[in-house]
Amino acid sequence: MADISPFAGLRYATERVGDLASVLCPPYDVIGDEERRELEARHPDNVVRLELPRGADDARYTTAARLLGSWTAEGILRPDAREAFYLYEQQFGHGGQRYTRRGFFAAVRLEPFERRVVLPHEKTLSAPKEDRKRLLQATRTQISPVFGLYRDGAGAARAIIDEAAEAAAAIDATTADGVRHRLWPMTSAVALDGLRVLLADRQILIADGHHRYETMLGLAPELRPLDVAAGAAASDYAMMFLARAEDPGLLVLPTHRLVKDLTDFSFDGLLAAAAPAFDITQGEETSADAIEARLAGDGANRVVFAVRAPGRKQTFWFALKPILDLSALGPPALRNLDVTVLHGVILGPLLRIDAEALAKQSFLTYTHDTAEALARVDRGEVQAAFFMNPTKVEQVLAACEAGFVLPQKSTYFLPKLATGLVMYRLDGAAPRPRR
């Protein structure tokens, strides 16, 4: 079902920039102002200047295009001579454990979601799509990848990837966050054909990068050269990082919800309104570690939220009552997810935060950092914070394969993919492997 192809990536010339770690950056949507300044100061050619360019209004997109052209002309960025899949490995730590995640960059044919080849797993927000659209129009280059997952239960793809990783990596760089990034261009016919055939009958789930994918899907006809048939242009494909859904290095963090700016909000009123659906108790857990530990334990077999509010010394625990009828939230694959229950039972019906407000990010903000959320509650910046367990990869796959999407910000895969390792040019004909 999925049509994937090797491509000739646009990459940094290491002899020009030195340590590649100094020119990489995270995706645009997780870079704050302080980190942006640090990245710009780290190296004059840091890719953040393309991914998140400076400038007023539309001028910033023109600036990115001009800078990309300059770097390419000067040889700071160079297109590879051969098409390849790019094996990418990240080694990282979290919570006292070490993880390794592997996958590969490929050009994936853009498919409308209704064809059920590429599947979304969560709803998107409107503003980021317009920003990415203007950047793509100006640069004609996909600077950061979309993150996709595919099933590989028999491990055939894993065998190809692991064999390729036995060679010396072309890139080995450790960024300031402690993540080690290794990259291998894969050009052998055995590896290219093997992975293409294996994924030809698979669906790809978008794990991260929905805004980029939807934007590229809409832009494909505009960017396609007039003398190139539909489906045969580079713009008919998107660069994706493809990882096995079974990879033990796939780490998903929870995304906590913080309620703000609601008119006439009453925390006591919320407790009373939620009581028919939840067993509500109070606990002494007030630190991030204590809340996370109890969430993991109490939420192992049922839906449980920890709720904090300004001026309240204790944490309120909402445990979903087993007798509650959740059929209105969808099939079992969807209605038994923590995020679905939170949105479908509390945020929508009780707090009146509807789909339009969610799309505009009104009345709700998000964080993956439990300590940060607690600090914002203590400072009175929000009206209430809902702490959740992470959604499991298998739960996401089951829901999406059944034809459903989850609310915005349902998952957060750690770490984010590095931007700047490989870029994909959208001009010209579609990539095809050379024989």
Secondary structure, DSSP 8 states (H G I E B T S, - for coil): ---EE-B--EEE-HHHHSSGGGT-B--GGG--HHHHHHHHHH-TT-THHHHS--SSTTHHHHHHHHHHHHHHHHTSEEE-SS-BEEEEEEEEEETTEEEEEEEEEEEEE---GGGSSEE--B---HHHHHHHHHHHHHH-EE-S-EEEEE--TT-HHHHHHHHHTTS--SEEEE-TTS-EEEEEEE--HHHHHHHHHHHTT--EEEEE-HHHHHHHHHHHHHHS-TTS-TTSBGGGEEEEEEEETT-TT-EEE--EEEE---TT--HHHHHHHHTTTEEEEEE---SHHHHHHHHHHHTTSS-EEEEE-TT-SSEEEEEE-TT---GGG-SHHHHTSHHHHIIIIIITTTT---HHHHHTT-SEEEES-HHHHHHHHHTT-SSEEEE-----HHHHHHHHHTT--B-TT--EEES---BSS-BEE-SSB------
